[in-house]
Amino acid sequence: MRSRSNSGVKLDSYVRMVQKRSSVTR
């Protein structure tokens, strides 16, 4: 398992944004 790969960082940012939006929507 690679740590902090380009895709990983992008995915992390995306997941964080989605979670934030989910919380706000709730």
PyMOL Python script that loads the backbone (N, CA, C, O; Angstrom):
from pymol import cmd

cmd.read_pdbstr("""\
ATOM      1  N   MET A   1       0.846  -1.214   0.000  1.00  0.00           N
ATOM      2  CA  MET A   1       0.000   0.000   0.000  1.00  0.00           C
ATOM      3  C   MET A   1       0.874   1.254   0.000  1.00  0.00           C
ATOM      4  O   MET A   1       1.748   1.407   0.853  1.00  0.00           O
ATOM      5  N   ARG A   2       0.640   2.129  -0.940  1.00  0.00           N
ATOM      6  CA  ARG A   2       1.461   3.365  -0.999  1.00  0.00           C
ATOM      7  C   ARG A   2       0.833   4.440  -0.117  1.00  0.00           C
ATOM      8  O   ARG A   2      -0.389   4.531  -0.004  1.00  0.00           O
ATOM      9  N   SER A   3       1.675   5.241   0.495  1.00  0.00           N
ATOM     10  CA  SER A   3       1.139   6.302   1.368  1.00  0.00           C
ATOM     11  C   SER A   3       1.320   7.657   0.708  1.00  0.00           C
ATOM     12  O   SER A   3       2.409   7.977   0.229  1.00  0.00           O
ATOM     13  N   ARG A   4       0.279   8.442   0.680  1.00  0.00           N
ATOM     14  CA  ARG A   4       0.352   9.789   0.105  1.00  0.00           C
ATOM     15  C   ARG A   4       0.740   9.746  -1.374  1.00  0.00           C
ATOM     16  O   ARG A   4       1.748  10.330  -1.772  1.00  0.00           O
ATOM     17  N   SER A   5      -0.054   9.063  -2.176  1.00  0.00           N
ATOM     18  CA  SER A   5       0.242   9.074  -3.620  1.00  0.00           C
ATOM     19  C   SER A   5      -0.629  10.151  -4.260  1.00  0.00           C
ATOM     20  O   SER A   5      -1.605  10.600  -3.659  1.00  0.00           O
ATOM     21  N   ASN A   6      -0.287  10.557  -5.454  1.00  0.00           N
ATOM     22  CA  ASN A   6      -1.060  11.627  -6.113  1.00  0.00           C
ATOM     23  C   ASN A   6      -2.562  11.329  -6.041  1.00  0.00           C
ATOM     24  O   ASN A   6      -3.353  12.188  -5.651  1.00  0.00           O
ATOM     25  N   SER A   7      -2.941  10.121  -6.414  1.00  0.00           N
ATOM     26  CA  SER A   7      -4.368   9.769  -6.403  1.00  0.00           C
ATOM     27  C   SER A   7      -4.896   9.796  -4.977  1.00  0.00           C
ATOM     28  O   SER A   7      -6.007  10.265  -4.728  1.00  0.00           O
ATOM     29  N   GLY A   8      -4.104   9.294  -4.046  1.00  0.00           N
ATOM     30  CA  GLY A   8      -4.535   9.269  -2.639  1.00  0.00           C
ATOM     31  C   GLY A   8      -4.853  10.669  -2.147  1.00  0.00           C
ATOM     32  O   GLY A   8      -5.896  10.901  -1.536  1.00  0.00           O
ATOM     33  N   VAL A   9      -3.959  11.589  -2.414  1.00  0.00           N
ATOM     34  CA  VAL A   9      -4.181  12.973  -1.941  1.00  0.00           C
ATOM     35  C   VAL A   9      -5.445  13.541  -2.569  1.00  0.00           C
ATOM     36  O   VAL A   9      -6.263  14.160  -1.888  1.00  0.00           O
ATOM     37  N   LYS A  10      -5.597  13.329  -3.860  1.00  0.00           N
ATOM     38  CA  LYS A  10      -6.788  13.849  -4.550  1.00  0.00           C
ATOM     39  C   LYS A  10      -8.044  13.227  -3.941  1.00  0.00           C
ATOM     40  O   LYS A  10      -9.017  13.922  -3.651  1.00  0.00           O
ATOM     41  N   LEU A  11      -8.007  11.916  -3.752  1.00  0.00           N
ATOM     42  CA  LEU A  11      -9.174  11.227  -3.199  1.00  0.00           C
ATOM     43  C   LEU A  11      -9.479  11.765  -1.805  1.00  0.00           C
ATOM     44  O   LEU A  11     -10.634  12.028  -1.471  1.00  0.00           O
ATOM     45  N   ASP A  12      -8.432  11.926  -0.992  1.00  0.00           N
ATOM     46  CA  ASP A  12      -8.631  12.422   0.377  1.00  0.00           C
ATOM     47  C   ASP A  12      -9.335  13.772   0.333  1.00  0.00           C
ATOM     48  O   ASP A  12     -10.286  14.017   1.075  1.00  0.00           O
ATOM     49  N   SER A  13      -8.857  14.636  -0.543  1.00  0.00           N
ATOM     50  CA  SER A  13      -9.460  15.982  -0.639  1.00  0.00           C
ATOM     51  C   SER A  13     -10.923  15.852  -1.062  1.00  0.00           C
ATOM     52  O   SER A  13     -11.801  16.515  -0.510  1.00  0.00           O
ATOM     53  N   TYR A  14     -11.168  15.001  -2.035  1.00  0.00           N
ATOM     54  CA  TYR A  14     -12.541  14.819  -2.534  1.00  0.00           C
ATOM     55  C   TYR A  14     -13.450  14.285  -1.426  1.00  0.00           C
ATOM     56  O   TYR A  14     -14.555  14.783  -1.211  1.00  0.00           O
ATOM     57  N   VAL A  15     -12.957  13.260  -0.732  1.00  0.00           N
ATOM     58  CA  VAL A  15     -13.760  12.670   0.357  1.00  0.00           C
ATOM     59  C   VAL A  15     -14.057  13.718   1.420  1.00  0.00           C
ATOM     60  O   VAL A  15     -15.173  13.806   1.931  1.00  0.00           O
ATOM     61  N   ARG A  16     -13.047  14.505   1.741  1.00  0.00           N
ATOM     62  CA  ARG A  16     -13.242  15.536   2.781  1.00  0.00           C
ATOM     63  C   ARG A  16     -14.320  16.527   2.343  1.00  0.00           C
ATOM     64  O   ARG A  16     -15.194  16.901   3.125  1.00  0.00           O
ATOM     65  N   MET A  17     -14.240  16.944   1.084  1.00  0.00           N
ATOM     66  CA  MET A  17     -15.210  17.904   0.575  1.00  0.00           C
ATOM     67  C   MET A  17     -16.620  17.290   0.623  1.00  0.00           C
ATOM     68  O   MET A  17     -17.578  17.935   1.048  1.00  0.00           O
ATOM     69  N   VAL A  18     -16.719  16.048   0.183  1.00  0.00           N
ATOM     70  CA  VAL A  18     -18.030  15.382   0.169  1.00  0.00           C
ATOM     71  C   VAL A  18     -18.578  15.289   1.588  1.00  0.00           C
ATOM     72  O   VAL A  18     -19.751  15.576   1.825  1.00  0.00           O
ATOM     73  N   GLN A  19     -17.728  14.889   2.529  1.00  0.00           N
ATOM     74  CA  GLN A  19     -18.184  14.767   3.921  1.00  0.00           C
ATOM     75  C   GLN A  19     -18.658  16.117   4.433  1.00  0.00           C
ATOM     76  O   GLN A  19     -19.686  16.209   5.104  1.00  0.00           O
ATOM     77  N   LYS A  20     -17.906  17.165   4.114  1.00  0.00           N
ATOM     78  CA  LYS A  20     -18.282  18.510   4.578  1.00  0.00           C
ATOM     79  C   LYS A  20     -19.657  18.865   4.020  1.00  0.00           C
ATOM     80  O   LYS A  20     -20.531  19.338   4.747  1.00  0.00           O
ATOM     81  N   ARG A  21     -19.837  18.633   2.727  1.00  0.00           N
ATOM     82  CA  ARG A  21     -21.118  18.966   2.095  1.00  0.00           C
ATOM     83  C   ARG A  21     -22.233  18.143   2.729  1.00  0.00           C
ATOM     84  O   ARG A  21     -23.330  18.648   2.967  1.00  0.00           O
ATOM     85  N   SER A  22     -21.946  16.874   3.001  1.00  0.00           N
ATOM     86  CA  SER A  22     -22.956  15.996   3.598  1.00  0.00           C
ATOM     87  C   SER A  22     -23.373  16.562   4.950  1.00  0.00           C
ATOM     88  O   SER A  22     -24.562  16.635   5.262  1.00  0.00           O
ATOM     89  N   SER A  23     -22.387  16.961   5.748  1.00  0.00           N
ATOM     90  CA  SER A  23     -22.679  17.498   7.085  1.00  0.00           C
ATOM     91  C   SER A  23     -23.540  18.750   6.950  1.00  0.00           C
ATOM     92  O   SER A  23     -24.528  18.914   7.665  1.00  0.00           O
ATOM     93  N   VAL A  24     -23.160  19.626   6.035  1.00  0.00           N
ATOM     94  CA  VAL A  24     -23.911  20.880   5.865  1.00  0.00           C
ATOM     95  C   VAL A  24     -25.325  20.571   5.386  1.00  0.00           C
ATOM     96  O   VAL A  24     -26.294  21.177   5.844  1.00  0.00           O
ATOM     97  N   THR A  25     -25.430  19.628   4.469  1.00  0.00           N
ATOM     98  CA  THR A  25     -26.758  19.288   3.933  1.00  0.00           C
ATOM     99  C   THR A  25     -27.631  18.738   5.049  1.00  0.00           C
ATOM    100  O   THR A  25     -28.821  19.043   5.128  1.00  0.00           O
ATOM    101  N   ARG A  26     -27.034  17.928   5.908  1.00  0.00           N
ATOM    102  CA  ARG A  26     -27.785  17.342   7.011  1.00  0.00           C
ATOM    103  C   ARG A  26     -28.262  18.478   7.900  1.00  0.00           C
ATOM    104  O   ARG A  26     -28.925  18.236   8.908  1.00  0.00           O
TER     105      ARG A  26
END
""", "prot")
cmd.dss("prot")
cmd.show_as("cartoon", "prot")
cmd.util.cbc("prot")
cmd.orient("prot")
